[in-house]
Amino acid sequence: MNETKKCIHCQSEMDKKAKICATCKRNQIATWRKVIGLPLLIVAIIVMLGTIASLGGNTSTVSSSVSNKINLEKFNSIQTDMTYDEVIAIIGSEGALLSESELLDIKTQMYVFYGKDGISNANITFQNNKEVMKAQFGLK
């Protein structure tokens, strides 16, 4: 006897191994994967590219003032959903824009902020001007 499952769309019984419902002809991949999966993939790619760019990036666009450099204390003060203006108020200077994209009314921007040695850095990602992700390398 074949095992069955319910179609995620029409709830009719179907073979457990089937990928397409025989009744409604719809794919059984969960809709949330399609809706959330692509934006998450794009954000992951942006973060990866930003990290690569920051490791070999040009630090000449960053202010030379040591007091306006990011450090671990400032980095740890940055909280989810802070605006870009709130973040630069903590750090004391603007970041360098690494990447920017817009998909489904979601504007994503990633900025790099360098530490006083010009190598340590933080990448901070904003979606619709709210902080959603941050990563740091070598901050003290």
N, C-alpha and C positions, 0 to 999 in steps of 0.2 A: 504494500500500500504506500502510495506517495504521500509525503508530508506536505501540508498546506500552510498557507499564511493568508492574511487579509491584505488586499491591495491598499496602499497608503492613500489612494485617491478615492476609489469608489467602494471600498470595504468588501468587495466580492472575494470569495475563496479562490485561491490560485495556487499553483505548484510552488513550493518553497524555493526552488532554484530558479524560477522564471524571473527575468529582468524586465519583462513587459507584460502588463495585465492583458489577458485574452478578452476581457469584457470591455474595458475602457481604452485599451491600447496605449496606456501611458507608462512611461519609464518609472521604475520603482526606486530610483535614487532620490533620497530625501531632498525636498525643496530647500531646506535650510543650507544644505551643502552648496547649492548653486548660488544662493543669495549672499551668504556669508563667506564662503570659501574663496571666491574671486577677490573681494576686497582684502581679506586677510593675506592672500598670496601677494597682492600688490604691495601692501604695507611691508611684508617681510622682504620683498625685493628692494624696496626703497631703503629700508634699514640696512640691508646688506651693502647696497651701493654706497650709501652714506658713510658707513664704517670704512669701506675700502677707500673712498675719497678722502676721508679725514686722516687716515694713516699716511697717505702720500700727499696730502693737500698742501696748499700754499698758505702759510700763516701770515702773509703780509697784509691781509685784509683785516686782521685782528688788531685792536687797540694795543699800543705798547705799554699802557699803564698797568702795572702789576696789580693794583687794587681793583681793577675792573676785569680781572681774569677769574674764571670759574675755579673753585676748589671743591673738595669733597663735602665740606659743610654747606656751601651754597647749593651744590647738586642735591644733597639730601633734603634741603628745604623745599625743593620743587615738588608740588603735589599734582596728582591727576586732576584734570579739568581746570587748571590755572590757565589764564590767557597768556598770549605771548608778552603783552605789556607787563603782566604780573611777574613773569619769569625774568624779563630783562631788568625789572626793578630789583630783584634779588641778586642777580649776577652783576649788574652795574654797567653792562654794555650790551649792544645788540650782537646777535650771532650772524654767522655767514650762512646764507641759504644754500643748502646742498641739493635739494630736489623739491619739486612741486608737481602735484598732479590733481586732477579733478575727475571724479567718477561718481555718477549717480548723486549729484548735489553734495558730494563730500569732497571738500578741498583739503588735501593733505600736503603739509609742508614740513621739511626736516631742516633743522639748523644745527650747525656745529659751533660750539663754544670751546676755546682753547684755554688750558691752564697756563700758569706763568712760565713754564719751561717751553711752551710752544709745541709740545708733543702730546702731553696728556690732554684729553678732551672729553666733551660730553656731546652726544647727539640727542636732540630733543625733537620729538615728532608731535605735530599739532594737527588735529582734524577739526575743521570749522573753528579755528582759533582757540581750541581747547587742547591742553596737553593730554596725550594718550599713551605715550611711550617715551622712555628715556633710557639711555645706556651711557656708561662712562668707561674710559680707559686711562688708567694710571693717575687719577686725581688723588691728591693728598690733602 
